[in-house]
Amino acid sequence: MSIENAKALLERVKNDAEFRSKMEAAGSKEERTRLAQAEGFYCTEDEWNKATNEMSDEELVQVSGGACWDCGDHTGIQSLVGI
């Protein structure tokens, strides 16, 4: 587990529309985590949060398409995976 893995997952979600759609379609954090791990991405929730916190709000909206998953206080990609 590492911040590098979290950043690699973030890049995959940003650049791979099909993968992003699969993540969006997953019904829970657990499903999204299983999907990410099946693709070789292992990171903690803290590492994921650090990777997404390095992005600007504009970048987050662009990656997430303005959508929100498991929103709470987070929007878009920050809560998409929620590893």
Contact map, one row per residue, 1 for C-alpha under 8 A:
11101000000000000000000000000000000000000111000000000000000000000000000000000000000
11111100000000000000000000000000000000000111001000000000000000000000000000000000000
11111110000000000000000000000000000000000010001101100000000000000000000000000000000
01111111000000000000000000000000000000000000000000000000000000000000000000000000000
11111111100000000000000000000000000000001110000000000000000000000000000000000000000
01111111110000000000000000000000000000001111001100100000000000000000000000000000000
00111111111000000000000000000000000000000000000100110000000000000000000000000000000
00011111111100000000000000000000000000001000000000000000000000000000000000000000000
00001111111110000000000000000000000100001000000000000000000000000000000000000000000
00000111111111000000000000000000000000000000000000110000000000000000000000000000000
00000011111111100000000000000000000000000000000000000000000000000000000000000000000
00000001111111110011000000000000000000000000000000000000000000000000000000000000000
00000000111111111011000000000000000000000000000000000000000000100000000000000000000
00000000011111111001000000000000000000000000000000000000000000100000000000000000000
00000000001111111000000000000000000000000000000000000000000000000000000000000000000
00000000000111111111000000000000000000000000000000000000000000000000000000000000000
00000000000011111111100000000000000000000000000000000000000000000000000000000000000
00000000000000011111110000000000000000000000000000000000000000000000000000000000000
00000000000110011111111000000000000000000000000000000000000000000000000000000000000
00000000000111011111111100000000000000000000000000000000000000000000000000000000000
00000000000000001111111110000000000000000000000000000000000000000000000000000000000
00000000000000000111111111000000000000000000000000000000000000000000000000000000000
00000000000000000011111111000001001000000000000000000000000000000000000000000001100
00000000000000000001111111100000000000000000000000000000000000000000100000000001000
00000000000000000000111111100000000000000000000000000000000000000000000000000000000
00000000000000000000011111111011000000000000000000000000000000000000000000000000000
00000000000000000000000111111011000000000000000000000000000000000000000000000000000
00000000000000000000000001111111000000000000000000000000000000000000000000000000000
00000000000000000000000001111111100000000000000000000000000000000000000000000001111
00000000000000000000000000011111110000000000000000000000000000000000000000000000001
00000000000000000000000001111111111000000000000000000000000000000000000000000000000
00000000000000000000001001111111111100000000000000000000000000000000000000000001111
00000000000000000000000000001111111110000000000000000000000000000000000000000000111
00000000000000000000000000000111111111000000000000000000000000000000000000000000000
00000000000000000000001000000011111111100000000000000000000000000000000000000000000
00000000100000000000000000000001111111111100000000000000000000000000000000000000000
00000000000000000000000000000000111111111100000000000000000000000000000000000000000
00000000000000000000000000000000011111111000000000000000000000000000000000000000000
00000000000000000000000000000000001111111000000000000000000000000000000000000000000
00000000000000000000000000000000000111111100000000000000000000000000000000000000000
00001101100000000000000000000000000111111110000000000000000000000000000000000000000
11001100000000000000000000000000000110011111000000000000000000000000000000000000000
11101100000000000000000000000000000000001111101100000000000000000000000000000000001
11000100000000000000000000000000000000000111111100000000000000000000000000000000001
00000000000000000000000000000000000000000011111110000000000000000000000000000000011
00000000000000000000000000000000000000000001111111000000000000000000000000000000000
01100100000000000000000000000000000000000011111111100000000000000000000000000000000
00100110000000000000000000000000000000000011111111110000000000000000000000000100011
00000000000000000000000000000000000000000000111111111000000000000000000000000100000
00100000000000000000000000000000000000000000011111111100000000000000000000000000000
00100110010000000000000000000000000000000000001111111110000000000000000000000000000
00000010010000000000000000000000000000000000000111111110000100000000000000001100000
00000000000000000000000000000000000000000000000011111111000000000000000000000100000
00000000000000000000000000000000000000000000000001111111000000000000000000000000000
00000000000000000000000000000000000000000000000000111111101100000000000000000000000
00000000000000000000000000000000000000000000000000001111111100000000000000000000000
00000000000000000000000000000000000000000000000000000011111110000000000000000000000
00000000000000000000000000000000000000000000000000000001111111000000000000000000000
00000000000000000000000000000000000000000000000000000011111111100000000000000000000
00000000000000000000000000000000000000000000000000010011111111110000000000111100000
00000000000000000000000000000000000000000000000000000000111111111110000000111000000
00000000000000000000000000000000000000000000000000000000011111111100000000000000000
00000000000011000000000000000000000000000000000000000000001111111100000000011000000
00000000000000000000000000000000000000000000000000000000000111111111000000011000000
00000000000000000000000000000000000000000000000000000000000011111110000000010000000
00000000000000000000000000000000000000000000000000000000000011111111000000110000000
00000000000000000000000000000000000000000000000000000000000010011111100000110000000
00000000000000000000000000000000000000000000000000000000000000010111111001111011000
00000000000000000000000100000000000000000000000000000000000000000011111000111011000
00000000000000000000000000000000000000000000000000000000000000000001111101000011000
00000000000000000000000000000000000000000000000000000000000000000001111111110010000
00000000000000000000000000000000000000000000000000000000000000000000011111100000000
00000000000000000000000000000000000000000000000000000000000000000000001111100000000
00000000000000000000000000000000000000000000000000000000000000000001011111110110000
00000000000000000000000000000000000000000000000000000000000110000111101111111110000
00000000000000000000000000000000000000000000000000000000000110111111101001111111000
00000000000000000000000000000000000000000000000000010000000110110001100000111111100
00000000000000000000000000000000000000000000000110011000000100000000000001111111110
00000000000000000000000000000000000000000000000000000000000000000001111001111111110
00000000000000000000001100001001000000000000000000000000000000000001110000011111110
00000000000000000000001000001001100000000000000000000000000000000000000000001111111
00000000000000000000000000001001100000000000100100000000000000000000000000000111111
00000000000000000000000000001101100000000011100100000000000000000000000000000000111
